[in-house]
Amino acid sequence: MEQTMHSEHTLREDPRYLSRLHLEKLGVTRLNRYDVLLQCMTCGAAWAPKLRPDATLPAGYWQCPNRCNW
């Protein structure tokens, strides 16, 4: 059986590997794992960051549209 190794960089940017604890430190929660729907823990705003062409998250994906956690 072949195991796939993921680098820390890949795990951090791949939306399938977002940890609840990591997101809470950023002030957001994940509403939907498959569509990467995030919600601000301060104001309740929800957004879906647009994935880059390689299906990884863009820089600042966790930032609330209302700037609560910038």
VENDA-V758741 format. One line per field, one symbol per residue. burial: b if it has 16 or more other C-alpha atoms within 10 Angstrom, else e. Layout:
burial: ???
//
This chain:
burial: eeeeeeeeeeebbbbeebeeeebeebbbbbeeeeebebbbbeeeebbebebeeeebbeeeebbbeeeebe
//
